[in-house]
């Protein structure tokens, strides 16, 4: 399901991403959730939610990198 606010994101996302990265994640997730609503639009057996989470992480990785502290930092 789409997320309206960053506070609705999974705890695992909130715990490691700074606020701006959470916004990137949320917006990418919501967009992918809509775009890949039909199983024919997805590759493999991934669910709509799994695809949306993969897209969201990919979007975050464009501007952030995981540090030695397991948290994500702006490049």
N, C-alpha and C positions, 0 to 999 in steps of 0.2 A: 504494500500500500504506500502511496506517496506520503512524504513528510511535509508538514506545513511549517514547522519550526525546527531549528537545530536541536532543541531540547528533546525532540521526539526521536532523534537518531539513536541507533543502538549504542549502549554504553561503551562497547569496545571501540566505536568510532569517536565518541565524545572524549574518551579518556586519552587518546593519542593524537588527536588533531586539534590545532589551534582554531579559534572561531572562524577566521576567514576560510581556512581549508574545510571546515565543517559546512560552510555555505556552498563552496564549490561542490562538495560531495552531495549535499542535499539537492542542489539544482540539477546536477548530472544524473543522479538517481531518478529524480522525478521525470526528467525528460526521457530517459531510457525506459522507464516503467511504462510510459505512454507509447513510445516508439515500438517496443517489442511486446506489445500486448497479445499478438497472435503467435501461436507456436510456430507457424510457418515462417515467421520473421526471425526466429532464433535458430542457431546452429546447435546440433546435438540435443541432449535431453535436459538442458538447464531450464529451470523454471524462470518465469518472468522476473521474480525477485532476485534470483542468482545472477541473471544477466545484468539487471539494473545495478547491483552491488559491484560487479566487475567493471562496468562502465564508470561508475562513480569513483572507484579507486584509481582507474586509469586517468581520469580527469585530475584528481589530486596529484598524481605522480608527475604531471606536466609542470607543476610549479613548486612542489614540495618533495623533500627526500627524508627518508627515515634515518634518524640519528642513532648514535650508540646508546642513547637513553631510551630507545624504543618509541620515542615520540617523533612526530613529523615536523620539519623545519623548512621555512621558505628557502628556496635555492638562491 
